[in-house]
């Protein structure tokens, strides 16, 4: 089992930045497990944003490439998503996922002027 808790969402103006955090409990050594950020906008399907694999390799959706950065702190059992140059289309609930099974409840990101 793992408990996943996201934080760091909020309201930001277009062009702004946010850094989302995902705290993972349940003895999950992130060097042995995959983690990812997904998002779900109003009326949309849940989409993969960025993935960080157990070996440290990262992968991004096209819309995130160059603007978003996924990272992890193994000692803190945490995964982060740094989001820069946010646009209104990035408005969504952002979810953290571990091992394709464990989900948090999400954190709302709203980009609006």
Backbone torsions as a table, in degrees:
resi	resn	phi	psi	omega
1	UNK	NA	154.4	175.6
2	UNK	-148.2	141.2	173.1
3	UNK	-106.6	133.4	-175.1
4	UNK	-123.2	126.1	-177.8
5	UNK	-132.1	120.3	178.8
6	UNK	-93.9	154.8	174.9
7	UNK	-156.5	168.2	174.5
8	UNK	104.3	-3.1	178.0
9	UNK	-72.2	174.6	178.6
10	UNK	163.7	-166.7	179.5
11	UNK	-100.8	130.2	-179.5
12	UNK	-141.3	150.0	178.1
13	UNK	-79.8	155.7	175.5
14	UNK	-54.3	137.4	-175.5
15	UNK	90.9	-10.3	-178.5
16	UNK	-82.2	-177.3	-176.2
17	UNK	-132.0	154.0	172.3
18	UNK	-143.8	151.4	174.8
19	UNK	-123.1	111.2	179.7
20	UNK	-87.7	145.4	178.0
21	UNK	-121.9	148.6	177.8
22	UNK	-132.3	112.8	177.7
23	UNK	-95.2	130.5	-174.5
24	UNK	-120.6	125.3	177.1
25	UNK	-119.9	162.9	-180.0
26	UNK	111.1	28.2	175.4
27	UNK	59.2	45.8	178.2
28	UNK	-98.9	104.3	175.0
29	UNK	-74.8	111.0	-174.1
30	UNK	-65.3	-16.2	175.9
31	UNK	-71.2	-12.9	-178.5
32	UNK	-112.3	-1.1	-173.7
33	UNK	-134.2	151.3	176.4
34	UNK	-88.3	148.2	175.5
35	UNK	-139.9	157.2	-176.6
36	UNK	-155.4	159.7	169.6
37	UNK	-111.6	135.7	174.0
38	UNK	-122.5	165.7	172.9
39	UNK	-143.2	154.0	178.4
40	UNK	-138.4	110.9	177.2
41	UNK	-84.1	169.6	-179.5
42	UNK	-57.4	122.2	178.5
43	UNK	74.9	6.5	-177.6
44	UNK	-106.2	164.3	170.9
45	UNK	-76.7	160.7	175.4
46	UNK	-74.7	127.8	-175.2
47	UNK	-119.0	144.3	173.9
48	UNK	-69.9	132.3	177.1
49	UNK	-101.4	-52.4	-176.8
50	UNK	-157.4	150.5	-175.8
51	UNK	-130.1	138.4	170.3
52	UNK	-125.9	119.2	-174.1
53	UNK	-86.4	166.8	-174.9
54	UNK	-56.8	-35.0	-179.6
55	UNK	-78.8	-5.4	178.1
56	UNK	103.1	-9.5	177.8
57	UNK	-65.6	143.1	179.9
58	UNK	-119.9	155.9	179.5
59	UNK	-145.9	146.7	-174.6
60	UNK	-132.2	149.0	168.0
61	UNK	-67.6	155.8	-177.9
62	UNK	-56.6	-39.2	-175.9
63	UNK	-71.6	-16.1	-178.9
64	UNK	-98.2	-22.4	-176.1
65	UNK	-56.5	128.1	177.6
66	UNK	86.8	-15.8	179.5
67	UNK	-114.7	-33.7	-175.9
68	UNK	-110.3	148.0	176.8
69	UNK	-134.2	123.4	175.4
70	UNK	-96.5	140.6	178.9
71	UNK	-149.8	173.3	179.4
72	UNK	-145.4	156.5	172.1
73	UNK	-123.3	102.5	-174.7
74	UNK	-62.7	-37.9	-178.5
75	UNK	-65.5	-30.8	-178.7
76	UNK	-98.3	0.6	-177.1
77	UNK	52.8	50.8	-176.0
78	UNK	-135.8	148.6	175.7
79	UNK	-125.9	143.1	-175.4
80	UNK	-126.2	157.0	172.0
81	UNK	-135.4	105.7	175.3
82	UNK	-86.6	122.7	-177.6
83	UNK	-118.8	121.6	179.8
84	UNK	-117.1	160.6	179.2
85	UNK	49.5	50.3	-178.1
86	UNK	-67.3	143.8	179.4
87	UNK	-123.2	164.5	-178.2
88	UNK	-57.8	-30.7	-179.7
89	UNK	-68.8	-12.5	178.2
90	UNK	-84.4	-4.2	178.0
91	UNK	-61.1	123.6	-176.0
92	UNK	-176.6	169.4	165.5
93	UNK	-89.0	128.9	-177.7
94	UNK	-104.4	129.3	-176.5
95	UNK	-117.9	143.5	173.1
96	UNK	-100.3	142.1	-179.1
97	UNK	-133.1	140.2	176.8
98	UNK	-123.3	128.5	175.3
99	UNK	57.5	26.6	174.2
100	UNK	66.2	8.2	-174.5
101	UNK	-124.9	-44.7	-172.0
102	UNK	-95.4	127.9	-177.1
103	UNK	-121.4	147.9	167.3
104	UNK	-88.7	-177.4	180.0
105	UNK	-88.0	-8.7	176.0
106	UNK	95.7	159.9	175.1
107	UNK	-135.2	133.5	-174.3
108	UNK	-80.1	131.2	172.7
109	UNK	-118.3	122.4	179.1
110	UNK	-122.6	122.9	179.0
111	UNK	-110.9	113.5	-174.3
112	UNK	-158.0	147.2	175.2
113	UNK	-93.5	NA	NA
